[in-house]
Amino acid sequence: MADKKVKDEAPEVTIEETPVVTEEVTATAEAEETTADEKVTKAGKRSAKSLKEADEKAEKEARKEAGDTTPQSDDGEAVAKKGPAPVTRPKLERRGKKYRKAAEQLNAEKMYSLKEALELATKTSPTKFDASIDLHIKLGVDPRHADQNIRSTVTLPHGTGKNVRVAVFAPTDQQEAAKKAGADFVGEEELLQKLDKEDIDFDVLIATPMLMAKLGKYARLLGPKGLMPNPKSGTVSAKVAEAVAQAKAGRVEFRVDKQGIVHQAVGKASFDAPKLYDNAKAVMDAILAAKPASVKGSYLLTISVASTMGPGVKVDTSAL
């Protein structure tokens, strides 16, 4: 009986239930794992500096896509511009007094004939010296293509108004003929000695074909100055006397630049109108004759005439 009583009075054992893992605990664990994966390193792409630069770049791209061009300070805040907005004056107002006074004589909206443009360019020359009268011709060509890289020579009927200094690189048997034709300097070894010293006191250099090989090492000196003899420009010729006579008479070389424009002087402001027109007409005829067959569309786009430091006068291309 005693044993039965002890059994009845024994305490009941309570079994604790296993706690249930909630969603919040799971999310916290996942966040900790993510943070561990994105641990910042001392160097490399995961360094603090690289991460900061990446964030700044992403923010900059976002502003760029949104069209926000407001200047930003070092801390990323927009910087407000101080003072009034800058006012840009018209181009004509930024010119000198003499230029503005000369430009008042022109109608910027009008297209003039070639004769009228040459006369106005002479009248509107603002300089005290005898200015050059230049043609600026925009062509519808692409100079990157060899067949559209316009380059040729033309003899101006009345010359350029400039005293052209001609040097001749020729053998002894042709030097006397070159001197009689009006060459300012004639020689062979003497000319090479001048080039070695980079003593260039001439405007045109004429050479015979047999001596061109000796000028090869001076190409970097003569080429950028436009003085390297070339058969296309008539400065490489076996008949040096004839080439000198043409250079002295007013033969000029024109060439299109990278923008497709030909710039060519046709005389001086002291020339009378008929002489300027004859020279300009000779240049225009030579440019029209040099039109490549591969050019599609308009060949002459725009033409303007201007004196040195003077305003440009627009020319009506349809009247040519």
PyMOL commands that set and color helices and strands:
alter all, ss='L'
color gray80, all
select helices_A, chain A and resi 2-8+23-37+48-66+92-94+97-103+114-123+146-148+172-180+189-196+209-225+231-233+240-249+273-289+317-319
alter helices_A, ss='H'
color red, helices_A
select strands_A, chain A and resi 132-139+151-155+166-169+185-187+204-207+251-255+261-268+300-307+313-315
alter strands_A, ss='S'
color yellow, strands_A
deselect
rebuild
show_as cartoon
